[in-house]
Amino acid sequence: MNKSKTHDRKSIVVILEKSDTNYSAYIPELDGCIATGGSTQETVNNIEEAVIFHLAGMKEEGLNIPEAFQKDYKFIYKIDFESLFDWFSGVLTKSGISKLTGMNQSLLSQYANGIKKPSTKQSKKIEQAIHSFGEELLSIQF
Protein backbone atom coordinates (compact mmCIF):
# COMPACT_ATOMS: atom_id res chain seq x y z
CA MET A 1 0.00 0.00 0.00
CA ASN A 2 1.32 3.42 -0.89
CA LYS A 3 0.22 5.25 2.22
CA SER A 4 2.92 7.87 2.79
CA LYS A 5 3.17 10.63 5.36
CA THR A 6 3.33 13.48 2.85
CA HIS A 7 0.61 16.09 2.35
CA ASP A 8 0.41 15.59 -1.42
CA ARG A 9 -1.32 12.23 -1.22
CA LYS A 10 -4.50 11.52 -3.18
CA SER A 11 -7.59 11.25 -0.96
CA ILE A 12 -9.51 8.01 -1.44
CA VAL A 13 -13.09 8.09 -0.17
CA VAL A 14 -14.18 5.06 1.84
CA ILE A 15 -17.89 4.74 2.55
CA LEU A 16 -18.43 3.18 5.97
CA GLU A 17 -21.98 2.12 6.80
CA LYS A 18 -23.72 0.48 9.73
CA SER A 19 -26.25 -2.29 9.21
CA ASP A 20 -28.40 -4.10 11.74
CA THR A 21 -25.70 -6.69 12.44
CA ASN A 22 -22.33 -5.25 11.42
CA TYR A 23 -20.49 -2.56 9.45
CA SER A 24 -19.46 -2.50 5.82
CA ALA A 25 -17.04 -0.41 3.80
CA TYR A 26 -16.48 0.09 0.12
CA ILE A 27 -14.46 2.35 -2.14
CA PRO A 28 -16.35 3.86 -5.08
CA GLU A 29 -13.08 4.29 -7.04
CA LEU A 30 -12.20 0.60 -6.67
CA ASP A 31 -15.11 -1.43 -7.98
CA GLY A 32 -15.67 -4.68 -6.10
CA CYS A 33 -13.45 -3.82 -3.14
CA ILE A 34 -15.56 -4.26 -0.01
CA ALA A 35 -15.09 -5.28 3.61
CA THR A 36 -17.20 -5.95 6.67
CA GLY A 37 -16.56 -6.12 10.39
CA GLY A 38 -18.19 -6.29 13.78
CA SER A 39 -17.04 -2.77 14.70
CA THR A 40 -16.02 0.36 12.88
CA GLN A 41 -12.35 -0.16 13.70
CA GLU A 42 -12.42 -3.78 12.54
CA THR A 43 -14.09 -2.68 9.30
CA VAL A 44 -11.50 0.07 8.76
CA ASN A 45 -8.69 -2.47 9.27
CA ASN A 46 -10.42 -4.92 6.93
CA ILE A 47 -10.94 -2.41 4.10
CA GLU A 48 -7.29 -1.38 4.27
CA GLU A 49 -6.27 -5.04 3.95
CA ALA A 50 -8.88 -5.58 1.22
CA VAL A 51 -7.39 -2.75 -0.86
CA ILE A 52 -3.94 -4.35 -0.74
CA PHE A 53 -5.39 -7.75 -1.71
CA HIS A 54 -7.63 -6.24 -4.42
CA LEU A 55 -4.82 -4.24 -6.04
CA ALA A 56 -2.49 -7.26 -5.97
CA GLY A 57 -5.16 -9.34 -7.67
CA MET A 58 -5.74 -6.69 -10.33
CA LYS A 59 -1.99 -6.48 -10.98
CA GLU A 60 -1.68 -10.27 -11.16
CA GLU A 61 -4.53 -10.44 -13.70
CA GLY A 62 -3.04 -7.65 -15.81
CA LEU A 63 -5.92 -5.26 -15.11
CA ASN A 64 -5.48 -1.51 -15.08
CA ILE A 65 -4.90 -0.12 -11.60
CA PRO A 66 -6.95 3.07 -11.09
CA GLU A 67 -4.68 6.13 -11.26
CA ALA A 68 -5.56 7.17 -7.70
CA PHE A 69 -3.91 3.98 -6.42
CA GLN A 70 -0.74 4.27 -8.49
CA LYS A 71 0.72 6.99 -6.26
CA ASP A 72 0.62 7.83 -2.58
CA TYR A 73 -2.87 7.97 -1.13
CA LYS A 74 -4.77 8.35 2.12
CA PHE A 75 -8.23 7.22 3.14
CA ILE A 76 -11.02 9.66 3.94
CA TYR A 77 -13.93 7.98 5.73
CA LYS A 78 -17.50 9.06 4.99
CA ILE A 79 -19.61 7.81 7.89
CA ASP A 80 -22.94 8.46 9.53
CA PHE A 81 -23.19 9.90 13.03
CA GLU A 82 -24.23 6.63 14.61
CA SER A 83 -21.02 5.03 13.32
CA LEU A 84 -18.94 8.04 14.36
CA PHE A 85 -20.00 7.77 17.99
CA ASP A 86 -19.53 4.00 17.94
CA TRP A 87 -16.04 4.29 16.42
CA PHE A 88 -14.87 6.83 18.98
CA SER A 89 -16.98 5.75 21.95
CA GLY A 90 -15.35 6.67 25.22
CA VAL A 91 -13.28 9.35 23.50
CA LEU A 92 -15.72 11.42 21.48
CA THR A 93 -18.84 12.05 23.53
CA LYS A 94 -22.11 13.76 22.76
CA SER A 95 -21.36 16.17 25.59
CA GLY A 96 -17.99 17.01 24.05
CA ILE A 97 -19.44 17.50 20.57
CA SER A 98 -22.13 19.69 22.11
CA LYS A 99 -19.42 21.90 23.64
CA LEU A 100 -17.48 22.07 20.37
CA THR A 101 -20.51 22.89 18.20
CA GLY A 102 -22.86 24.71 20.56
CA MET A 103 -25.53 22.21 19.51
CA ASN A 104 -28.06 20.69 21.89
CA GLN A 105 -26.79 17.41 23.38
CA SER A 106 -30.26 15.86 23.12
CA LEU A 107 -30.29 16.53 19.38
CA LEU A 108 -26.82 15.02 19.03
CA SER A 109 -28.07 11.94 20.90
CA GLN A 110 -30.86 11.58 18.34
CA TYR A 111 -28.29 11.75 15.54
CA ALA A 112 -26.01 9.25 17.31
CA ASN A 113 -28.88 6.80 17.85
CA GLY A 114 -30.14 7.07 14.29
CA ILE A 115 -33.46 8.59 15.38
CA LYS A 116 -32.90 11.73 13.32
CA LYS A 117 -30.60 12.56 10.44
CA PRO A 118 -28.77 15.90 10.55
CA SER A 119 -29.23 18.38 7.74
CA THR A 120 -26.30 19.07 5.44
CA LYS A 121 -25.70 22.33 7.33
CA GLN A 122 -25.68 20.55 10.71
CA SER A 123 -23.42 17.79 9.36
CA LYS A 124 -20.90 20.36 8.11
CA LYS A 125 -21.03 22.21 11.45
CA ILE A 126 -20.21 19.00 13.33
CA GLU A 127 -17.53 18.00 10.83
CA GLN A 128 -15.85 21.41 11.02
CA ALA A 129 -15.92 21.38 14.83
CA ILE A 130 -14.29 17.94 14.97
CA HIS A 131 -11.65 18.91 12.39
CA SER A 132 -10.93 22.16 14.22
CA PHE A 133 -10.52 20.26 17.49
CA GLY A 134 -8.18 17.81 15.74
CA GLU A 135 -6.06 20.70 14.46
CA GLU A 136 -5.85 22.09 17.99
CA LEU A 137 -4.69 18.69 19.26
CA LEU A 138 -2.04 18.50 16.52
CA SER A 139 -0.57 21.80 17.71
CA ILE A 140 0.15 20.41 21.20
CA GLN A 141 3.70 19.39 22.02
CA PHE A 142 5.17 17.77 25.14
Secondary structure, 3 states (H helix, E strand, C coil): CCCCCCCCCEEEEEEEEECCCCEEEECCCCCCCEEEECCHHHHHHHHHHHHHHHHHHHHHCCCCCCHHHCCCEEEEEECCHHHHHHHCCCCCCHHHHHHHHCCCHHHHHHHHCCCCCCCHHHHHHHHHHHHHHHHHHHCCCC
